[in-house]
Amino acid sequence: MYNALLRAPGATAALIAESLNLSPARIRRALGALERSAMVSRTPGPVALHTRPARRRP
């Protein structure tokens, strides 16, 4: 899914789900995992892709 975001930065979760033929719930779970690892941030509307790894907070 991260690769799909790289190909379509700013895509919505619904668009990602449709393009990958996955359920919206599966996309939300995957986005949650990517968000916890600081690779993306979710906002109302499109997903923000982080091009540089964020620093982990202690």
LODO-559679 format. One record per residue (C-alpha): residue in three letters; x, y, z. Coordinates in pm, whole numbers, padded with zeros to 5 digits, always signed. Example, Ala and Ser with C-alpha at 12.3 -4.5 7.8 and 13.67 -1.06 7.14 Angstrom:
<sites>
ala+01230-00450+00780ser+01367-00106+00714
</sites>
This chain:
<sites>
met+00000+00000+00000tyr+00289+00237+00068asn+00396+00195-00295ala+00044+00292-00406leu+00081+00612-00205leu+00416+00681-00366arg+00252+00652-00709ala-00045+00870-00610pro+00055+01111-00333gly-00242+01278-00170ala-00479+00991-00253thr-00773+00932-00025ala-00820+00606+00164ala-01124+00530-00053leu-00925+00577-00372ile-00644+00356-00242ala-00894+00086-00144glu-01051+00095-00489ser-00721+00092-00677leu-00587-00202-00474asn-00919-00387-00467leu-00911-00399-00085ser-01176-00315+00169pro-01178+00034+00321ala-01139-00126+00666arg-00820-00302+00554ile-00683+00027+00418arg-00765+00207+00744arg-00579-00060+00944ala-00277-00037+00713leu-00281+00343+00728gly-00290+00322+01106ala+00023+00107+01104leu+00198+00344+00861glu+00093+00640+01075arg+00231+00478+01391ser+00563+00427+01212ala+00556+00796+01104met+00552+00710+00733val+00219+00886+00665ser-00018+01119+00843arg-00391+01107+00805thr-00590+01423+00761pro-00947+01487+00652gly-00930+01414+00280pro-00600+01297+00131val-00329+01102+00310ala-00003+01294+00360leu+00300+01090+00263his+00624+01157+00452thr+00925+01141+00224arg+01175+01141+00509pro+01145+00916+00811ala+01031+01112+01113arg+01224+01093+01435arg+01077+00858+01687arg+00977+01013+02014pro+01092+00842+02334
</sites>
